[in-house]
């Protein structure tokens, strides 16, 4: 009856070769204790995310320029805005042709 009952695929389990799980557990315990005592700063995981995001943004010229323009307040045309302008121009063109 292999036609009606399909096997479920085996789940993926990746084990790191060069990771120290004990060290990670100790780090988590320390962070939790610092959080409970109120000693930790607010930069915990967000600083790591910002560093990663910055590494990827600085890797390419296009992404770096785009982020600089966004931070400086420059206008970035998205695909939706461009399509909306094209549709608007076509409607105005048809309107002008209809009434001339």
N, C-alpha and C positions, 0 to 999 in steps of 0.2 A: 504494500500500500504506500509506496513512496510517491505516488502521484498526488495524493491529497494531503499528506503530512510532510512538511518540509522541516529539515533540521535547522535549529537555531545556530547562528554562527558563534564561535567561541569568542569570548570577550578579549580585548587587547589589554595586556599587562606588560608594562615596560619597567624594567628594573635598572636603575642607574648603576653604572660600573664604578664611577669615581665619586660617589656621594657618601657622606658620613651622616647617617640618619640620627645617630645619637647626638651629634653636634646640632642638627636642626631642631631636635626635640628640646635640647637644653636652651637653645636660643628662643624658642617659643615660650618656654616656661619663664625665662627671664623677662621677656617682653610683657607677658601677662602680669607678672608680679610688679613690674614698673608701672603698668597701666593702672593696676589696683591701688598702688601707693600714690599715684598722681605725679610720678617723677618724670615720666616720658614727655617728650615734646610732640607736637602735632605733625611732625615731618615723617613719621614712621614709614608707611608704605607709599604715601604720595610722592615722597622724594625719589624713591626707587622708580616709580612710574614716570615721573618727570624726566629722570635721567635716561630711561629707556626711550621715551618719546623724543627727547632731544637728540639722542644718538641716531635715531632713524631720520629725523628731520634734517640733521646736519650732513647726512650721508649723500643727499642728492641736492643739486642746485635748484631744481624746480620746487621741491618741497620747502627748502630754506627760504626762497624768495616769496613763496606764497604765504608762509607763516609771518615773514617780515611785513608784507603788505597788510595782512590781517591785523597785526599788532599796531601798525601805524595808522590804521583807519582807512586804508585804501579800499576801493570798490573792486570786488572780485566777481566777474560774471560767471554765473553757474549755467549749466546746460538748460535748466528750467527757465531761467530769465531770458536766455537767447531764444529758445523756442517760443516763449510768450511774445517776444518782440517780433519774431517772424510772422506768427499768426496774426498779430495786431496789424502789421504792415500789409498783409494779404487782404485782410478785411477792409482796411481803408482803401486799398487799391481797387477792390471789387466795388466798393461803395461809390468811388469817384467815377469808375467806368459806367456804372448803372445810371447815374444821374447826369451824365454828359451826353 
